[in-house]
Amino acid sequence: MIFENYDRIVFAGDSVTDMGSAQPVGEGLFDNCGHGYVRMIENLLASGYPELKIRVTNSGCNGHNSNMLLDRYERDVLNLNPDWVSICIGINDVWRQFDIPAIREAHISPEKYRENMENMILATKDKVKGIFIITPYYIEPNREDPMRKRMDEYGAICRELAEKHGCIFVDFQTMFEKYCSVRHSSALAWDRVHPNEIGAMLMAREFLKHCDFDYNHML
């Protein structure tokens, strides 16, 4: 497994990362880490590798877009001295284009999104062991759905930047699409964005696929 004893992983993002975590930074006892995929990852790491003390920190914030994350990035990510950083942002960059289309200042264009993401990567890459770049997603298998089609543009930017800067690319969108070829999206999220515990577990498993996580491992 890629994580080592006392590594700190900071998860930066929006509401799907936050999921009720303590603010501005959630970690430790009780529900401080939230109840989404970050908590599932923490649970799997602690149960699968009990010999490793891995610090999982949730720096997600409900409603944030990439502009907002960039504004708080130094405080909520870099100043925490992480060993690993995960960035999952972009859903609200796209969603606001559809639920409040007339309020254009709330929209983040693909060009601005690329700039924001690259600024975060560049601020981080020389200070950590690795960066995870996670696609924003819309749990809709129809690729011609307008919001899904737009979200795919932002996911493609994530792939492009991950390859350019040697980051670990995690594709939540493709993972959800595969699941929805068998079950309806309502099994995961009624609004096709905020996952229930099944969706959170799928996200955690997809993340850990890129970490050489061994489900058969034990002391």
C-alpha positions in Angstrom: 0.0 0.0 0.0 1.2 3.5 -0.8 0.5 5.1 2.6 3.0 4.8 5.4 2.8 5.0 9.2 1.7 8.5 10.3 1.0 9.7 6.8 -1.6 12.5 6.7 -4.1 12.6 3.8 -6.1 15.8 3.4 -9.3 15.6 1.3 -10.2 18.9 -0.2 -13.6 19.4 -1.9 -17.2 20.4 -1.8 -20.3 18.9 -0.1 -19.7 15.4 -1.4 -16.4 15.4 0.4 -17.7 17.4 3.4 -20.8 15.2 4.2 -21.3 16.7 7.6 -17.7 17.0 8.7 -16.5 19.4 11.3 -15.6 22.8 9.9 -13.2 24.2 8.7 -11.3 20.9 9.1 -12.7 17.6 10.3 -10.8 14.7 11.7 -10.6 12.4 14.8 -13.4 11.1 17.0 -17.1 10.8 16.4 -18.5 12.3 13.2 -15.8 14.9 12.7 -14.7 13.3 9.5 -18.3 13.3 8.1 -20.3 10.3 6.9 -19.3 10.2 3.2 -16.5 8.6 1.2 -13.8 10.2 3.3 -15.1 8.4 6.4 -15.4 5.2 4.5 -11.8 5.4 3.4 -10.7 6.1 7.0 -12.7 3.1 8.1 -11.2 0.8 5.5 -7.7 1.9 6.2 -8.0 1.5 9.9 -9.7 -1.9 9.6 -7.5 -3.3 6.8 -4.2 -2.0 8.0 -4.4 -1.7 11.8 -0.7 -1.5 12.2 -0.6 1.8 10.3 -1.6 5.1 12.0 -2.9 7.1 9.1 -4.3 10.6 9.7 -7.4 11.3 7.6 -8.4 15.0 7.4 -11.6 16.2 5.8 -11.3 19.7 4.3 -14.5 19.6 2.2 -17.0 22.5 2.5 -20.6 22.4 1.5 -21.5 24.4 -1.6 -18.0 25.3 -2.6 -16.7 25.6 -6.2 -13.1 25.7 -7.4 -12.9 29.5 -6.9 -13.8 29.1 -3.2 -11.6 26.1 -2.6 -8.6 28.0 -4.1 -9.3 30.9 -1.8 -9.1 28.8 1.3 -6.5 26.3 -0.1 -3.5 27.5 1.9 -5.4 27.6 5.2 -7.3 24.3 4.8 -4.8 22.2 2.9 -1.3 23.4 2.6 -1.0 24.8 6.2 -1.9 21.3 7.5 1.3 19.9 6.2 -0.2 16.9 4.4 1.7 14.0 3.0 -1.0 13.3 0.4 -3.7 15.6 -1.0 -6.9 14.6 -2.7 -8.8 17.2 -4.7 -12.4 16.6 -5.7 -14.1 19.8 -6.8 -16.1 21.0 -9.8 -19.7 19.7 -9.2 -20.9 23.2 -8.2 -18.8 24.8 -10.9 -21.2 22.9 -13.3 -24.4 22.6 -11.3 -24.8 26.4 -10.9 -24.9 26.7 -14.7 -28.1 24.7 -14.6 -30.0 25.5 -11.4 -29.3 29.3 -11.4 -28.5 29.9 -15.1 -29.3 33.6 -15.0 -26.7 34.3 -12.2 -23.6 34.1 -14.4 -21.1 35.2 -11.8 -21.8 31.9 -10.0 -20.7 29.9 -13.0 -17.2 28.7 -13.4 -16.1 28.2 -17.0 -14.0 25.3 -18.1 -11.1 27.7 -18.7 -11.3 29.1 -15.2 -11.7 25.6 -13.7 -8.6 24.5 -15.5 -6.7 27.5 -14.1 -7.9 27.0 -10.6 -7.1 23.3 -10.6 -3.6 23.8 -12.0 -2.9 26.5 -9.4 -3.8 24.1 -6.6 -1.7 21.3 -8.2 1.3 23.6 -8.6 1.0 24.9 -5.1 1.1 21.3 -3.8 3.1 19.0 -5.9 6.6 19.8 -4.5 5.4 19.5 -0.9 3.7 16.1 -0.8 4.2 12.5 -1.7 1.4 12.6 -4.1 -1.8 14.3 -5.3 -5.1 12.6 -6.2 -7.2 14.4 -8.8 -10.8 13.2 -8.7 -13.4 13.9 -11.3 -16.5 15.8 -10.5 -19.5 13.7 -11.5 -23.2 13.5 -12.1 -24.8 10.1 -11.5 -26.6 10.0 -14.8 -25.6 7.2 -17.3 -27.0 9.1 -20.3 -24.0 10.9 -21.6 -26.2 13.2 -23.7 -28.0 14.6 -20.7 -27.0 18.3 -20.7 -25.6 18.4 -17.2 -23.8 15.0 -17.6 -22.3 16.2 -20.9 -21.0 19.4 -19.3 -19.6 17.6 -16.3 -17.7 15.3 -18.6 -15.8 18.4 -19.9 -14.6 19.2 -16.4 -13.7 15.5 -15.8 -11.6 15.6 -19.0 -9.7 18.6 -17.6 -9.0 16.6 -14.5 -7.5 13.8 -16.6 -5.5 16.2 -18.6 -4.0 17.9 -15.6 -3.3 14.7 -13.7 -1.4 13.3 -16.7 0.5 16.6 -17.2 1.6 16.9 -13.6 2.0 13.2 -12.6 -1.0 13.1 -10.3 -3.1 10.0 -9.4 -6.3 10.2 -11.5 -9.5 8.8 -9.9 -12.5 8.7 -12.2 -15.7 8.7 -10.1 -17.8 9.5 -13.1 -16.9 6.3 -15.0 -17.3 4.2 -11.9 -20.8 5.5 -11.3 -21.7 5.0 -15.0 -20.7 1.3 -14.7 -22.8 0.9 -11.6 -25.8 2.5 -13.2 -25.6 0.1 -16.1 -27.0 -2.4 -13.6 -28.9 -0.3 -11.0 -30.8 3.0 -11.3 -29.1 6.1 -10.0 -31.7 6.5 -7.3 -30.1 3.5 -5.5 -27.1 5.9 -4.9 -28.4 9.5 -4.8 -31.9 11.0 -5.3 -30.4 14.2 -6.6 -27.7 12.3 -8.6 -25.0 14.1 -6.7 -25.0 13.5 -2.9 -24.4 9.8 -2.4 -25.9 7.6 0.3 -23.8 5.1 2.1 -23.7 2.7 -0.9 -22.5 5.5 -3.1 -19.9 6.6 -0.5 -18.6 3.0 -0.3 -18.3 2.8 -4.1 -16.3 6.1 -4.0 -14.0 4.8 -1.2 -13.3 1.6 -3.1 -12.6 3.4 -6.3 -10.1 5.7 -4.5 -8.4 2.8 -2.8 -8.0 1.0 -6.1 -5.3 3.5 -6.8 -3.5 3.0 -3.5 -2.5 -0.6 -3.8 -5.0 -1.4 -1.0 -5.2 -5.1 -0.3 -8.5 -6.3 1.1 -6.9 -9.5 2.3 -4.2 -7.7 4.2 -4.1 -8.1 8.0 -1.3 -8.0 10.5 
